Amino acid sequence: MSNHTTQSKKCTESNHQRWTDLTAFEGNVLYALARLQSDGETSYGLAVKRVLQDLYEQEINHGRLYPALDDLAEYGFVEKSALDKRTNEYVLTDAGRQLLRDRIDLLADALVGGDAE
């Protein structure tokens, strides 16, 4: 991803992220975090990686995962905190949960013939 694209994606007070601003991979990272949290599991990087590998049915490398997690934290959809000296935990924020809910509603409306925007 070019620096220009990265710069234009950052969330500011006047430019809040929408689902369509995320990459498909970033959306799937949000899904993985929600899945882990709903299962009561700690959502650290390797756990997120495991969920994504099950979803993609292939190896997910660190060079793809951690920049996506960092971007989602910068957008305000994920809160990053240290579990220990080497491990971070990534938790969906209220904004991240709402983004997923909005996407679910949009897809559900499309499937049942509702008024999807």
C-alpha positions in Angstrom: 0.0 0.0 0.0 1.4 3.4 -0.9 2.0 6.1 1.7 -0.6 8.3 0.0 -3.3 5.6 0.4 -2.2 5.0 4.0 -2.4 8.7 4.8 -5.9 9.1 3.3 -7.2 6.1 5.3 -6.3 7.5 8.7 -9.3 8.5 10.9 -9.5 12.1 11.8 -12.3 14.1 13.5 -13.6 15.1 10.0 -13.0 11.8 8.2 -14.3 8.7 10.1 -13.6 5.3 8.6 -16.4 3.3 7.0 -16.5 -0.4 6.1 -15.8 0.5 2.5 -12.6 2.3 3.5 -11.1 -0.9 4.9 -9.4 -3.6 3.0 -11.1 -7.0 2.9 -8.3 -8.3 5.2 -8.9 -5.5 7.7 -12.5 -6.4 7.8 -11.6 -10.1 8.4 -9.3 -9.0 11.2 -12.3 -7.3 12.9 -14.3 -10.5 12.4 -11.5 -12.5 14.0 -11.3 -10.2 17.0 -15.1 -10.4 17.5 -15.0 -14.2 17.2 -12.2 -14.5 19.8 -13.9 -12.1 22.2 -17.4 -13.7 21.8 -15.7 -17.1 22.6 -14.1 -15.6 25.7 -10.5 -15.9 24.4 -7.7 -13.5 24.8 -7.3 -11.7 21.5 -3.5 -11.4 21.1 -1.8 -11.5 17.7 -1.2 -15.3 17.4 -4.8 -16.0 18.4 -6.0 -13.6 15.7 -3.6 -15.2 13.2 -5.1 -18.7 14.1 -8.7 -17.5 13.4 -7.6 -15.9 10.1 -5.7 -19.0 9.0 -8.8 -21.1 9.6 -10.8 -18.6 7.6 -8.4 -18.3 4.7 -7.2 -21.9 4.8 -3.6 -20.7 4.4 -0.7 -19.2 6.3 -1.1 -15.6 7.4 2.3 -14.0 7.9 3.2 -11.4 10.5 4.1 -8.8 7.9 0.4 -8.7 6.9 -1.3 -9.2 10.2 0.4 -6.7 12.5 0.3 -3.7 10.2 -3.5 -4.4 9.8 -3.9 -4.5 13.5 -2.0 -1.3 13.9 -4.0 0.5 11.3 -7.3 -0.7 12.9 -6.0 0.7 16.2 -5.1 4.0 14.6 -8.6 4.2 13.0 -10.1 3.7 16.5 -11.7 0.3 15.8 -9.3 -1.6 18.0 -7.6 -0.9 21.3 -4.1 -2.2 21.6 -2.6 -2.9 25.1 0.4 -4.8 26.5 -0.3 -8.2 28.0 3.3 -8.6 28.8 6.7 -7.4 27.5 6.3 -9.3 24.2 2.6 -9.7 23.7 -0.1 -7.2 22.9 -3.9 -7.7 23.3 -6.2 -6.3 20.6 -9.8 -5.5 21.7 -12.6 -4.2 19.6 -13.7 -0.7 20.6 -17.3 0.5 20.6 -16.7 2.0 17.2 -15.3 -1.3 15.9 -18.3 -3.2 17.2 -20.7 -0.7 15.7 -18.9 -0.9 12.4 -19.4 -4.7 12.4 -23.1 -4.3 13.4 -23.7 -1.8 10.6 -22.1 -4.2 8.1 -24.3 -7.1 9.4 -27.4 -4.9 9.1 -26.5 -3.9 5.5 -25.9 -7.5 4.4 -29.1 -8.7 6.2 -31.2 -6.1 4.5 -29.8 -7.1 1.1 -30.6 -10.7 1.7 -34.1 -10.2 2.9 -34.9 -7.4 0.4 -34.8 -4.6 2.9 -33.8 -1.0 2.2 -30.0 -1.3 2.2 -28.1 1.9 1.8 
